[in-house]
Amino acid sequence: MKKIVFVFMVLTSFIYAKSIDFHYAGDGKTRKYPTDKEYILSYNNVLKDVRNSVVNISIQKNVKIDPHANPFFNDPFFRQFFGNRIPQQVPQERIQRALGSGVIVSEDGYIITNNHVIDGADKITVTIPGDKKEYEAKLIGHDKKSDIAVIKIEKKGLNPVTFYDSNKVKVGDLVFAIGNPFGVGETVTHGIVSALGRNSMGIEEYENFIQTDAPINPGNSGGALLNSSGELIGINTAIVTRSGSSAGIGFAIPSNMVRDIAKQLIEKGEYKRGYLGVSITNISSDMSDFYNGKFGALVASVGSDTPAKKAGLKRGDLIVAVNGKKVESASELKNEIGKYQPGASVSITYIRDKKVHTARVELASYDNASSVGAQGGSSYKGMSVEPLSEAMKRRLSLTSDVKGVVVTKVKPSSPAYEAGVMKGDVVIQIEDKEITSLKEFKAATKGKGKKRVWIYRQGAIFPVVL
């Protein structure tokens, strides 16, 4: 195994100051050390105010526990011996609690956090450093595609954080992470910016992360990543780890993305993205030779009746810029288009047959997107489902052979809720039809009458009747 060596740079300074004699036992030598406090290297003056801008968030939600989740109840060998003597168990509810962090962005109580911190919460509680009172918060809006949410508490005179232009952040910048790791209370850690523009991580649908080695642990989610002036450059959201604790690879959503999305969530309660209507992929170095050595987002297909179709884009075009801003990958194009609102007119620069072309495109609404590039979702009997992407498989720790559609939401008191269906379940079969796509799910759920819906959950397979 290769050894990994970490080298820490230590900032030293030579100073002249009043000193005292300090005697060491043993060698008889006397050493002099400064006594004035101002010679202590510290960032306390930078952080003392902004620390009050980061809050602790606790959530409470009622979770339906399905007794059929126990794999023994569905094991044929187990049932052979116990048969109908297995007691019929009624789904039960239990209260689930979780902790996270948030950042105050206005004097009158608006707070930004991660969507996954407050997702599904029945009650959100906020505590502010130095204030023993607990404040109940209401959800203003959330965007699960970027993992950003805004909540609000009823309190005036708060200390909002100052935003910094994340486009100016550089690798090697000194940073501080503030949050509530493991629920121990407000904690400050420091490190540097390790990398910029991290995407295709499979964490969120829209990714453009700042990577840092500042220790970030569970509970830090939604907290602040600050520069050495105490200004917000990102919202801490995820870590890469094998142990569950910090391994020096943390990710933060850039402040510019946070600001744009949060602003619309506050004003409209939701965030709408522009939609181009293409399925895109990256290209290899060999493929780049067909496009004058350029890299970008390769159009794999164009949806019918989409902005891209109307603009004349077609399969094989390599999109290299949006409104003059260069894009070098599929993720960069997706993020760039996602910054614009439906109805916005953008200039798309692309290469076709080694010639550069420009097309003016009026973006449509992502909510009305066709199946190309975004399959959307569907619902049945109170459960909402979406396609089971590879990113979702990684998030749910599913093996590659699991196929179906994933349950993303279950309405309380709905037939699906009463039957024990839970968020994160995978619908793999309905009656005798195996489900591998959203289209097959919609077809299988048509018609009236009860249906047997087969669920995959944590290695166990069982049916429910809806």
Stockholm file with secondary structure:
# STOCKHOLM 1.0

chainA/1-466         MKKIVFVFMVLTSFIYAKSIDFHYAGDGKTRKYPTDKEYILSYNNVLKDVRNSVVNISIQKNVKIDPHANPFFNDPFFRQFFGNRIPQQVPQERIQRALGSGVIVSEDGYIITNNHVIDGADKITVTIPGDKKEYEAKLIGHDKKSDIAVIKIEKKGLNPVTFYDSNKVKVGDLVFAIGNPFGVGETVTHGIVSALGRNSMGIEEYENFIQTDAPINPGNSGGALLNSSGELIGINTAIVTRSGSSAGIGFAIPSNMVRDIAKQLIEKGEYKRGYLGVSITNISSDMSDFYNGKFGALVASVGSDTPAKKAGLKRGDLIVAVNGKKVESASELKNEIGKYQPGASVSITYIRDKKVHTARVELASYDNASSVGAQGGSSYKGMSVEPLSEAMKRRLSLTSDVKGVVVTKVKPSSPAYEAGVMKGDVVIQIEDKEITSLKEFKAATKGKGKKRVWIYRQGAIFPVVL
#=GR chainA/1-466 SS CCCCCCCCCCCCCCCCCCEEEEECTTTCCEEEEECCGGGSCCCHHHHHHHGGGEEEEEEEEEEEECGGGSGGGGCHHHHHHHGGGSCCCCCEEEEEEEEEEEEECSTTSEEEEEHHHHTTCSEEEEECTTCCCEEEEEEEEEETTTTEEEEECSCSSCCCCCBCCGGGCCTTCEEEEEECGGGSCCEEEEEEEEEEEECCSSSCSSCCEEEECSCCCTTCTTCEEEETTSCEEEEEEEECCSSSSCCSCEEEEEHHHHHHHHHHHHHHSSCCCEECCEEEECCCHHHHGGGTTCCCEEEEEECTTSHHHHTTCCTTCEEEEETTEECCSHHHHHHHHHTSCTTCEEEEEEEETTEEEEEEEECEEGGGCCSSSCCCCEEETTEEEEECCHHHHHHTTCCTTCCSEEEEEECTTSHHHHTTCCTTCEEEEETTEECCSHHHHHHHTCSSSCCEEEEEETTEEEEEEC
#=GC SS_cons         CCCCCCCCCCCCCCCCCCEEEEECTTTCCEEEEECCGGGSCCCHHHHHHHGGGEEEEEEEEEEEECGGGSGGGGCHHHHHHHGGGSCCCCCEEEEEEEEEEEEECSTTSEEEEEHHHHTTCSEEEEECTTCCCEEEEEEEEEETTTTEEEEECSCSSCCCCCBCCGGGCCTTCEEEEEECGGGSCCEEEEEEEEEEEECCSSSCSSCCEEEECSCCCTTCTTCEEEETTSCEEEEEEEECCSSSSCCSCEEEEEHHHHHHHHHHHHHHSSCCCEECCEEEECCCHHHHGGGTTCCCEEEEEECTTSHHHHTTCCTTCEEEEETTEECCSHHHHHHHHHTSCTTCEEEEEEEETTEEEEEEEECEEGGGCCSSSCCCCEEETTEEEEECCHHHHHHTTCCTTCCSEEEEEECTTSHHHHTTCCTTCEEEEETTEECCSHHHHHHHTCSSSCCEEEEEETTEEEEEEC
//
